[in-house]
């Protein structure tokens, strides 16, 4: 069967002397692995577009009896030039790509996830400030797509509305969402969440797109709190998820 689809390149690896194996997240099939014969040959049209984080149009031969499909065409569909201009953009984009790879079983299409990843890469590329906000948006909405959406508006224990504007000492996160001030004092919570960070998480969850998220101005304390809470929430719900390779690499570079 010949398949034509849009795809995001998640990762690639060298294969033999001139070829590459690439993992793609496609709009039509979901996550697949493809063999690009001769992609490392300077004369090949496959090699230039087949780079991680690229949004491409692909054509490949698919057989259900094999795990590695044969890629015959790969053209750049949309460019994200801003992803390579600084470490913050690159780190946010690579983290979104790694998370997509981690949560996606092979050959299970999810157009909602494809559109979320594509729009997040675009937002990170275009961000003039705090591109990491688009990653926070991605992580929150990814949790919803995979069935673990935390309710940031109601206490997970008593279901009462939680309003960060009411003041107080903050709330706590649990495996199911947040605990309001009354229930947080009962020893049920796992992790403290300040009113400022909760307000941002509520806004990110209800924001229409990741571009809007990059317009929020967050101080370093709130950014660190949100990043930590979201990542630990993901680690608690995604089987086999480890510290992202991109975060380790960029932390060492900084």
N, C-alpha and C positions, 0 to 999 in steps of 0.2 A: 504494500500500500504506500502510495506517495502522499506525504503530508506537507502542507504549506501552512506556515504559522508565523506570528510574531513571537519573539522570545527575548528574555533577559539572560545574558551569559552570567552564570553563577560562579563558575571556576573552570580552569583548564589545566591540563598536564601534558607534558611531552610524551609522545609515543613513538618508539623506534627512532629512526634518524630524521625523518622529515614530517611526521604526522603529529596530530594532537587529538586528545580525548577531551571533550568539553561536556560540562553539565549545564543544561539549559532549563529555564523555567518558561514553558511555552503557554500561550493562551489556549491552544486547542487540546493539548495532551497533558499538561502539567509538567512535572519534572522528568527529564529524560537525559540519558547519556548518549553522546554521538561520537562517531569517529570521523575526523576530518583528515582524509588522506592528503598528504603533501602540503598541509597548512603551514608548515614551517619553511617551505621552499619560498624564496623571495619572489618567485614568479606567480605564486598561487593567489587567487582572488579571495580565498577563504581566510587567510591568516590575518589580514588587516582589520577586518570587522570582528573576528572571533576573540575578543578581549573581555575580561571580567567587567561587569557593570554596563556593558553596551546593550542597547535596545536594538535588536536586529530582526530582519526578515529571513527565515530559513526555509529550506526545502530538504527533506530527507526521506529515505526509504525506510519504512518501518515493518518489522516482522515480529509478531507476538512471541515467537519462539527464541528470540535473542534479547539480551539485555543492552547490547550496544548497537545503536542504529547508525546507518551510513548517511552522513551529511554530504549533500551535493551542491548546495548553494547557501551563501550567507552574505547578506548585504546590510549595511548600516541603515536602520530605519529612522532613528532619532539620536542626535548627538547630545551628550551631557558634558560640555567642555569644562564646566566649573568644577567637576569632581576631581580633577588632577591639579588644581591651582594651589591648594593648600592642604595641610594635614588634617584639619578639622573636617573639611568637606569629605575628604577621601575616607577618613575613619568612619564617619556617619554612614556614608554610602556602602562601604564594605560590610559594616555591621548589619545593615538591612538585608544585604544579599546573603550573608552567612545565616542569619536567622531564617530567611525564606528556605534556604537549603536544609536547615536543621529540622524544620517543622513539616516539610513536605514529603510524603511517601511518593515513590515513583509512579508515574502515569496516573495521577489522580487530578484531573483538571479542576482549577478553581479560578474563574475569571476575576472574582472579587479580589483575591490575593494578587493576581497578576497586575490588576489596575492599581492596587495599593502600592505595590513595589515600584511600578513605573512612575507613578505620580510622586512618590517619595524621592526617588533619584532625581527627578526633574526639580523638585523643590530644593533639595540639597544643592544641586548645581547652580540654581538661581539665587540662593540665599546671599544677602549682603551682610548678614550678621547672625550669629548663633545658629548655624546649620544643624546643630545637634537637636534643636527643637523639633525638626522634621522627623528625626529618629524616635523621639519620645512619642510623637503622634503615631508613627508606624507601629511601635511596640504596643501601644494601647489598643489600636484598631486590629492588629494582628491577633491579640488575645481574644477579641470578639469573634474573629473569623474562625479560630480553631476551637471555639466553644468555652472559653474561660474568661469572658468579659467581666471585669470587676465592676460592681455598682458603686460609683463614686458619689452618689447622691443620698443613699439610704444606709443606715446601719445594718450590717449583715446579721446581727443578733436580734434586735428589736424592731427593725424595719422603719424606725423613725427617720425623717429627713435630717440630713446633716448639712448645716450652713456654716462654712468657714468664716463668714462675716460676723457671726455671733460672738466671736472671740473665744476665750477659754484656752486650755493648754494643748489643744490639738487632739488628734485621734490616733488610732492604731490600725495597721493593716493586718489582715488575716489571709488565710488561703482562699477565702471566698469574697473578699472585698474589704471594706472599712468598718471599724467599730466607732460609733459616736462617743462623745465625751462621757456619757453615763455608763456605757458598757465597757469603755476602755479601762475604767477603774476597777473592773472585776477580775483582772488578771487573765483576760481572754485574748488580748492582742499579742501580736508577734513583733511588730516594729512600729516605732513612733513616726507619725507623719504630721508635720507642722500645718497650721491653718493656711499659710502662704502656699505651701507645696500642694495641699489638697485643692485649693482654689484653681491652681494651674492645671492639675490633672482633670478636674471637672471641665474646665474650659477646653482642654485638648480633646477630651472624649466627645465633646459636643461641637467642635469646630468642623467645618465642612471639608477642608482640604489641608494638606501639609504645608502648602505655601503660606496660608494664613498663620500657621503655627510658627513659622520663622519670623513673623513680625512681632511676636511677644518678646519683651525685654526682661530677662531673668537674671538675677544675680547668681554668683558662683555657688552660694550655699544652697539655694533652691534647686539649681541645676544638678548639683551633686546628690541631693536628697531624692529627686525624681529619678535620676538615672539609676541609683542604687535600688530603690523600691521596685521599679519596673523590671530590672534585670533579675532580682531575686524572685519576683513573682513569676517570671518566665521560667526560671530554673526550677521552681517548685511544680510547674505544670507540664513542661515539655520533657519527656523522657529522653535521657541521654544528652541533654544540652550541657555543654561545658562553657568555661570562659572562652569568649570569642578570640580567634587567632588575631583578628585585626586589632583588637584592643591591646593585646600583648605587644604586638609589633609597634603600634603607634605610641604606647606608653614608653617603650624603650627609646624610641627616636626623640621623644620630647625630653 
